[in-house]
Amino acid sequence: MLIGLLAGVTTFYACNKLKAKFKYDDSLDTFGVHAVGGTVGTLLTGFLATTAANPNLATNLKEIVGHNLWQHQLAAMGITLGLSVGATLVIGLALKHWIGLRPTVEIEDQGLDIHEHGEEGYFLED
């Protein structure tokens, strides 16, 4: 129960407080849920893994379970975050150079549906 509470609190904080503080555009909260929640879960796996929960640990990882598994998890986190951030930067910079990342203010105010798709998503009466 404590693990679920911690996961819920950290993802809630990331989705509601961090996003507002750093003003990044993440309408689906993928960073807050997957990056933050996954990072917390990965690290806690290293601290909480026991042979009582998974008997395979006694044969496959017996030299690190209960000793320094969390350090291996931390290293895996660093590698994963490094690859993810690096790939995202490369893809983002390529897209920014190729097609741009944001529409102009005028287009955004008028609506992307009419400019990007040639149709209106909603018909609102004045």
Helices and strands as residue ranges (DSSP letters): H 2-13, I 14-18, H 19-22, H 30-30, I 31-36, H 37-48, H 57-60, H 69-98, H 105-110, H 112-112, I 113-117
